[in-house]
Amino acid sequence: MTKFLDRDHPVFAKMWVRVATAGLPLVWAAVEFWFNSPGWGLMFLAAGLWALWELFLRR
């Protein structure tokens, strides 16, 4: 079974793509929390943290 976020996939070869994949959901989570939507904020926060873990922190 293939992984949803596979850092070895050619799409993620460029650093800016990995940064955008992890960073944009985190920025959007901040926007959602700013506009008092904690449900959406938590979902985007979880997505951003998962992408950060899969693309940068996991060995």
GIDA-V929195 format. One record per pair of residues at least 12 apart in sequence whose C-alpha atoms are under 6 Angstrom apart, sorted by the first residue. I is the first residue (numbers start at 1). J is the second residue. D is the distance in Angstrom with one decimal. If there is no record, write none. Layout:
i:I j:J d:D
i:I j:J d:D
//
This chain:
i:7 j:55 d:5.4
i:22 j:48 d:4.9
i:22 j:51 d:4.9
i:22 j:52 d:5.1
i:25 j:44 d:5.2
i:25 j:48 d:4.8
i:26 j:45 d:5.5
i:26 j:48 d:5.0
i:29 j:41 d:4.3
i:29 j:44 d:5.0
i:29 j:45 d:5.3
//
